[in-house]
């Protein structure tokens, strides 16, 4: 009974409270920063612009290949047919990725969700449920489609350096992360516990990779069309990065090449005024500050007459913070029998335009707050939030809670301290004076751990005293109050002695009467 801080003697309830404090502290410390999530929005907008530019460039190349075919169908025909097939496969793959982005957005924000305007940026389930559902493994099928497209587009690029860059760009190989156990698939690394806005951004980046691979293959197809000096007239400089997205501290890698370059003669490449140290056009450096960064330069190529021609280029790369998302899954709990305060808000929508409903219970508004009264213990309760947006109501979010019964309270003796304030004495190892004990009316019970503050009504209890021979002398209370016989025993207690309060029965606001832990009372 007087075990002090010995964990082995700690009650299950107290150990549960300690564990809840640890989990709550971890949850507050590891919550994803809203600045990081908003940063993904900026990255996504940049990638969308890059995709539009890349598609426009590919359209220009396809139109040029079409013109070559129209001028000389016999010579350009095979390359034109491959270009049309390439365009069809790349577009089909990008359209399928678009459908996945819409599905993630709608799972995160409801049926009106849009991938370019995600509201629940930190939704950690939308991407996982959409892409990693074993019944409909869309993530696995996406990986397989990418691998098929990668195997199709690589043979279209004869230059080994360019082909290697494209193979790296579309690689689905997953390098094991230090400290992890077991094999991780590409789709798990991409979408497991990934915020909705991050998953959509990664899918947009994947579309960018596909379009860049398509552009490089189109350039090779045009190069293969041997029609006089047309290739020289259309000579352009292109930047082929392994990725446009780089974690801070990671390495940025890109190949800067001419579309119709002669592999036997490498040009000189200058970036921001400095010539690259290698002759393969490989640009590498360590990424620094977060954000989008631009760079430019030119390529010098020797003409047949000995003169040198310069071809300018420009590109950009985006640096994002490394991040991990850790979400506690055991804290979404509602307690039956009491009013559970709930905070509900929708960014950008006034509280008067926000509504919420609840299954397995009732949900009522109290000013700008809400109060949940769950029903059946052991079942789940789902709170669904809707808002009036653009004149009509739409569902914006939902969350599932587990309904549990209230934990057992702790017994206490209410007494006055030296300043006259009421304090709760909860037993040994603390001691009280005999005068404080005699002034107390009876026994109370409550959960007062600053997480739940719930009062219980004591129905009955017993006190157990021991005489000089060690014989136990139990006395029964008068409900929640000390009986007259118990008070007489208090008067006969000597300083330093103690007694026990046991067989405590208390009734909570949920209407359940339960037996709670005993306590030892020790006198000064």
Secondary structure, DSSP 4 states (H G I P E B T S, - for coil): ---TT-GGGS-HHHHHHHHHHHHHHHHHHHPPPHHHHHHHHHHHHHHHHHHHHHHHHHHHHHHHHHHHHHH-HHHHHHHHHHHHHHHHHHHHHHHHHHHHHHHHHHHHH-TT--TTS-S-TT-SSHHHHHHH-GGG-HHHHHHHHHHHHHHHHHTT---HHHHHHHHHHT----PPPTT--S---HHHHHHTT--HHHHHHHHHHHHHHHHHHHHHHHHHHHHHS--TTHHHHT--EEEEES-SEEETTSEEEEEEEETT--TTSPPEEEETTEE-SSSS-EEEEE--SSEEEEEEEEEEEE-TTS-EEEEEEEEEEEEE--------SS--EEETTS-EEE----TTS-GGGEEEEESSEEEEEETTEEEEEE-STTSEEEEEEEEEETTEEEEEEEEEEEEEPPPP-EEEEEEE-TTS-EEEE--TTSEE-HHHHHH--BEEEEEESSS-EEEEEEEEEEEEEE-TT--EEEEE-BTTBPPHHHHHHHHHPPTT-EEEEEEEEEE-TTS-EEEE--EEEEE-
